[in-house]
Amino acid sequence: MIEWTGAIVQGILLGGLYALFAAGLSLIFGVMRLVNIAHGDLIILAAYMGLTTTVLLDVHPFLALLIVVPVMAGLGYVLQRGILNRTLGDDILPPLLVTFGLSVIIQNVLLETYTADPRKLAGGAIETASVDLGGITLGVLPLLTFGIAVAVIAVLQFIFYRTSLGRGFRAVSDNQDIAQLMGLNKAHVFGVAMALALAVVAIAGILLGMRTSFDPAIGGGRLIFGFEAVIIGGLGNLWGTLVGGVILGVAQTIGAKIDPGFQILAGHIAFLIVLAIRPNGLFPRVEH
Amino acid sequence: MSELLALVGLNAHYGDFQALYGLDMSVSEGEVVAIIGANGAGKTTLMRSISGLLQNASEAVNYRGQPIGALRADQVAGFGIALVPEGRQLFPSLSVEENLMIGGKLGRSGPWSLKKVYDLFPILLERRNQASTSLSGGQQQMVAIGRALMANPELILFDEVSLGLAPVIIRQIYDALPGIVGDGMTAMIVEQDIKKALSVSSRVYCLQEGRVSLEGATNDITHDQITAAYFGLAS
């Protein structure tokens, strides 16, 4: 019994990482209705950036965040204003195609630069540190990851609903024309939203890189986990996204407990069950 | 009075369709100008062209002598031009107060503040934390007007503020107008209800099929002239 409880708790903590994958996706879709197919590859790009930073500067991955987060945010702003804004319009196909192309480009640049060998961020003692909670042993890193996920979502939630920037996001999302009348330049607002999303991606990438090994080809899988967490939680609801990540994580760890080969499939099955029962997700934001 | 807004041969298009043909218009500081005309005459297109929602040739729209015709709406807003759009168009995911606050986003200084808007429309103070969509049409129109005022504009454009509202609400809104334009704000009012439009304005333009068919001081214009200009009858 304690083994199963352990698996569930591990799954909950894993869900924190998935929620981090999903938060950026959810934010971008909410503000500009953009589905970013390159999201997973950007996570892996951030992990590699973390790798280069830790190796070059000989610092801990957590310190690398101080560099990777602003660099990814800046990249997000430039990417949005330079390329993605041009694809946005009434047709939803161009942004899908362009971000798909971006995904292929990022994978190949990473392959060319870092080869296909799996790499890992050296987290040091924290990787193996654990705490014992009444018979369940929990890794400090997964616990920390979950805590960071909760904090990131709380901050995003605060920005979205309590700040002038967030009002701008919601206004542009509601009605782009009228938002322009208020003096909001939507090209800039979208750039800031993408910068924020990629700042979260940077955090997700570093935590991923400390938890498991990564190679240039695994971005697609992270995208799927992120998508599933968003859809399970309900579009437009950030706390729902955390719940979605947790459900996905728990399904995977329970699946792995039954049979190690069953891990990923169990997550997808849980996703399909939720989708069949609640097509709008568990906590869709009620609007209008 | 110095000239605030000058339209010089303004042509406006929606794709291949031309909605305005060589419009010339002049608005001086402190004036209240009414724009009347039948459905499809180009009144809303005119509002969209001035506010930058529709971009045209740069020199076609001049504000204080500066060409602004090709600027985006957010840039035009920076000049102190605010639009109360047709159909209110509040932000549904923002509360009443948030709608007003985003109107003041540009942070232009001037007499208008949340407090002053609530003084003008006290009902909004009671409803300030509600979703903007939960309000009645008239109250939504008050929010839309308040939102434009929060920008402390020099020129405020009203597009069909009485459309779809009960007569008693329309009267309430028009009663509030002197309090708005009283301290020297320039206004352009698009209105279907000719009597209402003439009652608050000092000058009037009548549009017909994208052209100016009549222009003059409100007091000098006769009922017959308006009828002729409105329907395109030979006078």
Interface residues (C-beta under 8 A of the other chain):
Chain A: S164 R167 G168 R170 A171 S173 D174 N175 D177 I178 A179 Q180 L181 M182 G183 L184 N185 K186 E287 H288
Chain B: S51 G52 L53 R72 A73 D74 Q75 A77 G78 A82 L83 P85 Q89 F91 P92 S93 L94 E98 M101 I102 G103 K105 L106 T133 R147 A151
